[in-house]
Amino acid sequence: MANHSATKKDSRQAAKRRDTNRYYGKTTRNAIRDLKELKDEKTQGEQLPSVISMIDKLAKRGIIHKNKAANLKSKLSKRTVVKA
């Protein structure tokens, strides 16, 4: 454990950030899983924008890499193509 007060504070902040990032990451993974499990194409099309928004927020916060976000969005979009 750190000895300086500033280092102790940084350690506390890092733990708080780690917990927050894990929460957002897990929530997004669950949303992706739920979207993949849906059978109805109309429902998939309705939920896709919100899941893509969640993925974009993870990339913006630096929780996942921007290329990983792009890959996830691409795969989900291909999977949930709504036939017009």
Secondary structure, DSSP 4 states (H G I P E B T S, - for coil): ---SHHHHHHHHHHHHHHHHHHHHHHHHHHHHHHHHH---HHHHHHHHHHHHHHHHHHHHHTSS-HHHHHHHHHHHHHHTPPP-
